[in-house]
Amino acid sequence: MPPAYAALVLAVGTFWAGVIAVVVEMVAMQLVTKLLASDHGTQLSSGASQEYTGTVEPRRIVYGQVLLSGLNVIPPWCHGLNNDMLDQVYALAGHEMDSLGDCYSNQEKIPSASITAITGSANDGLVTTGTFANKLWIRRATGASTDTVDSILYAAWPLSWTASHVGTGVAKLYLQYKFDQTVYSGGKSEIRVIGKGKKLYDPRLDTSPGAHPTNPTYMRFSTNPALAIVDQYLADHPDLPKDLRQKVLQARDDLERTVRIRSKYADIRG
């Protein structure tokens, strides 16, 4: 082929590769935007900072840094010599969270420095300063694979809360209140925590974009909305209705196709 024709073919191929990449990317982004805006979206509602109860609640997905409460996992359990101890467990998110920090009891801030570290003792999570000192225990668990059974609940309720109740993959708060007519004159306080949400796959950290989307090595906490959209593409969403789940899977295929096309386009340009 004459050099002039070869240059023309290469130029045309480069042009159309770029057009295809842009079109595929636009279609994929439009699909996921509609998904996130639908009634079945997994975005947090305005009531994320309020505890709630239910039996068929969807698994919550948390992106970015949020002040939140959670779903009651157990009914109110009381124990102690005079039933003066109340236990609660909140499920905060249906996945591991990056970290759980300062807490609030009603409107009073409880800094992490005022919450006793988890060591397996009866003082795990004990609040040591402020209004709720020695009257409230807050034990935080991110849902990591290293989570273990909560020792205080296990000791108090060995038949109901067994060694198997670890909750790996679910971020949670274990709460305990010691009855005090002065501290809890208005009833049990509502506990909230500042949490950093789901760790997100970042293709910029990978050996090549899209190569290892499920490898934790290439995941990090981020408030970048683009990475949250990518996470929606990559998730399996087993709890979604079948028709909506198919749309998510199709969007994921579009994303993978976009990555491949853009990679080839970059090779041509190079």
C-alpha positions in Angstrom: 0.0 0.0 0.0 1.4 3.4 -0.9 2.5 5.5 2.1 -0.1 8.2 1.4 -3.0 5.6 1.5 -1.5 4.0 4.6 -1.4 7.4 6.4 -5.0 8.1 5.3 -6.3 4.7 6.6 -4.5 5.2 9.9 -6.0 8.7 10.3 -9.5 7.5 9.5 -9.1 4.5 11.9 -7.9 6.9 14.6 -10.9 9.2 14.1 -13.5 6.5 14.3 -11.9 4.8 17.3 -12.2 8.1 19.1 -15.8 8.6 18.1 -16.7 5.0 19.2 -15.1 5.5 22.5 -16.9 8.8 23.2 -20.3 7.4 22.1 -20.0 4.2 24.2 -18.9 6.2 27.2 -21.8 8.6 26.9 -24.4 5.8 26.6 -22.9 4.0 29.6 -22.9 7.1 31.7 -26.5 7.9 30.8 -27.6 4.4 31.8 -26.0 4.5 35.2 -27.3 8.1 35.8 -30.8 6.9 35.2 -30.2 3.9 37.4 -29.0 6.1 40.3 -32.0 8.4 39.9 -34.5 5.5 39.9 -36.8 4.5 42.7 -34.6 1.5 43.3 -31.4 3.6 43.7 -29.1 2.9 46.6 -28.5 6.5 47.5 -28.9 7.5 51.2 -32.2 9.2 52.1 -32.4 12.3 54.2 -33.1 10.1 57.2 -29.7 8.4 57.2 -28.9 9.8 60.6 -32.0 8.3 62.2 -32.2 4.7 63.6 -34.9 2.6 62.0 -36.5 -0.9 62.2 -37.7 -3.2 59.4 -37.6 -6.8 58.2 -37.2 -6.4 54.5 -35.0 -3.3 54.3 -32.5 -3.0 51.4 -28.8 -3.1 52.1 -27.5 0.4 52.4 -24.5 1.5 50.4 -22.5 4.4 51.8 -20.3 6.6 49.7 -18.2 9.5 51.0 -18.2 10.7 54.6 -21.6 10.6 56.3 -23.2 11.2 59.7 -25.4 8.1 60.1 -27.4 5.9 62.4 -28.6 2.4 61.4 -31.0 -0.5 61.2 -31.9 -2.2 64.5 -30.6 -5.7 64.2 -32.0 -7.1 67.4 -35.0 -6.2 69.6 -34.2 -4.3 72.8 -32.3 -6.7 75.1 -32.1 -5.9 78.8 -29.9 -7.7 81.3 -28.1 -7.0 84.6 -29.2 -7.6 88.2 -32.1 -5.2 87.8 -32.4 -5.2 84.0 -30.6 -1.9 84.1 -28.5 -2.6 81.0 -30.0 -2.2 77.5 -28.3 -3.6 74.4 -28.7 -2.5 70.8 -27.0 -3.3 67.5 -27.2 -1.0 64.4 -26.3 -2.2 60.9 -24.9 0.9 59.3 -24.1 -0.4 55.8 -24.3 -3.7 53.8 -20.5 -3.6 53.1 -17.2 -2.9 54.8 -16.7 0.8 55.5 -13.3 2.6 55.5 -13.6 3.8 59.1 -15.9 4.9 61.9 -15.0 8.0 63.9 -16.5 10.5 66.3 -20.0 9.7 67.6 -23.0 11.7 68.8 -25.5 10.9 71.5 -28.5 13.0 70.7 -26.7 16.3 70.0 -23.7 15.8 72.2 -20.5 15.0 70.4 -18.5 12.0 71.7 -14.9 12.2 70.3 -13.2 8.9 69.5 -10.6 9.8 72.1 -13.4 9.5 74.7 -14.4 5.9 73.6 -12.4 3.1 75.1 -10.6 0.9 72.6 -11.8 -2.7 71.9 -9.6 -5.2 73.8 -12.1 -7.9 74.8 -12.9 -6.5 78.2 -16.1 -5.3 79.9 -15.0 -1.7 79.2 -14.9 -2.1 75.4 -16.4 1.1 73.9 -17.1 2.7 77.3 -17.6 6.5 77.0 -15.3 8.1 79.6 -16.1 11.9 79.4 -19.1 14.1 79.1 -22.8 13.6 80.0 -22.8 9.9 79.2 -19.5 9.0 80.9 -19.8 5.4 82.4 -23.4 5.2 81.2 -22.9 4.4 77.6 -20.8 1.9 75.5 -20.2 2.4 71.8 -18.3 -0.3 70.0 -17.6 0.3 66.3 -17.0 -2.4 63.7 -16.3 -1.6 60.0 -17.3 -5.0 58.7 -13.7 -6.0 57.8 -12.7 -9.6 57.4 -10.8 -9.2 60.7 -14.0 -8.4 62.7 -14.6 -10.8 65.6 -17.7 -11.5 67.7 -18.6 -8.7 70.1 -17.4 -10.0 73.5 -19.9 -8.0 75.6 -23.0 -9.3 73.8 -21.5 -12.8 73.6 -21.0 -12.8 77.4 -24.5 -11.4 78.2 -26.4 -13.5 75.6 -24.4 -16.6 74.7 -27.4 -18.5 73.4 -28.8 -15.7 71.4 -25.6 -14.0 70.2 -23.2 -16.8 69.5 -19.6 -16.9 68.3 -20.9 -17.1 64.8 -22.5 -13.6 65.0 -19.6 -11.7 63.6 -21.2 -9.8 60.7 -18.3 -9.7 58.3 -19.1 -7.4 55.4 -21.6 -5.4 57.5 -20.5 -2.1 59.2 -22.2 -1.9 62.6 -22.4 -0.3 66.0 -22.8 -2.3 69.2 -24.5 -0.1 71.9 -25.1 -0.5 75.6 -26.9 1.9 77.9 -26.8 1.8 81.7 -30.1 3.1 83.2 -29.8 6.4 84.9 -32.9 8.6 85.6 -30.9 11.8 85.2 -28.8 11.0 82.1 -31.7 9.3 80.3 -34.6 11.4 81.7 -36.0 11.8 78.2 -35.5 8.2 77.3 -32.8 6.3 75.4 -30.5 8.6 73.4 -30.1 8.2 69.6 -26.5 7.3 68.6 -24.9 8.5 65.3 -21.4 8.1 64.0 -19.3 9.9 61.4 -18.4 7.2 58.9 -16.2 7.1 55.8 -18.0 4.8 53.4 -17.2 2.2 50.9 -13.7 1.7 49.5 -13.8 2.3 45.8 -11.9 0.8 42.9 -9.7 3.5 41.3 -8.6 2.4 37.8 -5.8 5.0 38.0 -4.1 2.9 40.6 -4.4 -0.4 38.7 -1.7 -1.9 36.5 -4.0 -1.0 33.6 -7.5 0.5 33.8 -10.1 -2.2 34.5 -7.5 -5.0 34.9 -8.3 -5.8 38.5 -11.5 -4.1 39.6 -12.1 -6.4 42.6 -8.6 -6.4 44.0 -8.5 -4.4 47.3 -4.9 -3.3 46.4 -6.5 -0.8 43.9 -9.3 0.4 46.2 -9.3 3.4 48.5 -11.7 5.7 50.3 -12.8 8.5 48.0 -15.4 11.2 47.7 -15.0 11.2 43.9 -18.5 10.7 42.4 -17.0 9.3 39.2 -15.5 6.4 41.2 -18.9 5.8 43.0 -20.5 5.5 39.5 -17.8 2.9 38.5 -18.6 1.0 41.7 -22.3 0.9 40.7 -21.2 -0.6 37.4 -19.0 -3.2 39.1 -21.4 -4.3 41.9 -23.5 -7.4 41.4 -26.5 -6.0 43.4 -28.1 -9.4 44.2 -30.8 -7.6 46.2 -32.1 -5.6 43.2 -35.2 -6.6 41.2 -34.2 -8.9 38.3 -35.0 -6.4 35.5 -33.0 -3.6 37.2 -30.1 -6.0 38.0 -29.9 -6.8 34.3 -29.5 -3.1 33.5 -26.7 -2.9 36.0 -24.9 -5.9 34.5 -25.3 -4.4 31.0 -23.9 -1.1 32.3 -20.9 -3.0 33.7 -20.3 -4.6 30.3 -20.5 -1.2 28.7 -17.9 0.1 31.1 -15.5 -2.8 30.4 -16.0 -2.3 26.7 -15.3 1.4 27.0 -12.0 0.7 28.9 -10.9 -1.7 26.1 -11.8 0.7 23.3 -10.1 3.6 25.0 -7.0 1.5 25.6 -6.9 0.5 22.0 -7.4 4.1 21.0 -4.5 5.2 23.2 -2.3 2.5 21.5 -3.2 3.9 18.1 -2.5 7.4 19.2 0.8 6.3 20.7 
